[in-house]
Amino acid sequence: MTTIIHYSLHFIAPLGIAYLYSPKNWKNAYFVLLGTMLVDLDHLLASPIFDPDRCSVGFHPLHSYYAILIYFFLLFPKRSRLVAIGLLFHMFTDGLDCWFQGTF
């Protein structure tokens, strides 16, 4: 069940966020939000690459608390706001997994 919630939050929820953020250009906003999923490339640095029992938040470099702080400050300039929203929502989604696992 957590897998369904996780991937729904990664792929379906951004549709709603994109529409709320930019109703006239929601498709472009959605693709920007999907692009923020590239933050998961840092999983390639881990061994094993995928571990269902590992909490991503605080483990992978682009999921670190320092990175999350940077994502927060990216909310302030208008040019980076949508990317920041996508990155922070991604961290929220991954954090929910950690919470469900009891590792957070």
N, C-alpha and C positions, 0 to 999 in steps of 0.2 A: 504494500500500500504506500509506503514512504517513497518508493521509486516512482510511482504514478504521480504523487504530489510533487516530488522534486522536478521531474521533467515537465509537468504541467506548468509549474512556476517559471521554469526556464524558457518555455516556448509559447505557452498560451497566455499567461499573465502579461507578458510584454505587449501583446496586442491591445489590451485594455489600457496599459500605461501609454502606449504610443498614441492611441486615440484621445486620451485625456490631455496629453502633452501638446498634441498638434492635430486637431480634428480634420483640418484641410489637407495636411501632409502626413497622415498617419502611416502610410506605407513606408515613406522614407524614414520616419522615426522608428518604425518597427525594425527596419533593416539595420539602423544604427544600434538599436538595442540588441539585436542578434549578434552584431559585430563585437559587442562587449563580451560575448562568450569566448572570444579568443584568449581571454584571461586564463582559461583552463589549459592553455599550452604549457603552463608551468607544471602541470601534472606529469609531463614527459621527463622532467628532471628527477622524479621520484622512482624508487625501486621497491616494490612493484609499481608500475604506472597506475594501476587501479587497485585500491584496497577498500572494499566496502565498509570495513570497520574503522577506517582512518578519517579523522575530522580534517577537512581541507583547510578550514579557517585556522590560521596560526601555524600551519604546517608548510604549505607551499609559499614561495616568495611573493607571488602576486596575490596571495590570499592572507598575507601577514597583516598584523595590526598596524604596522607602519604604512603599508600600501593602502589599507582601508582609511587611514587618516588622510592620506593624499587624495583619495577618491572623494572624501568629504569636502576637502577644500576646493576640489574641482566643481563643486556645486555653485560656487559664487560667481565665476565668470559665465556670462550667458552662453558663450561659444562652446564651453565644455559641459554645460549643465546636463544635457541629455545623456552624454557618455557617463558622467558621474552617477546619474540616476540608474543607468543600466548596470554599472559596476557595483554600486551599493545594493541594488536589488539582488544581484547575483550572490553577493556575500551574505545577504539575508537568507536567501534560499539555501545556500550551503550551510549556513549556521543552523537553520531548522533541522537539517539532517543530523548535525552534531547533537542538537538538543534531543531529537528522537532517539539517538543512539545512547544518550546519557554520557557523551564524552565532552560536553560543553558546559 
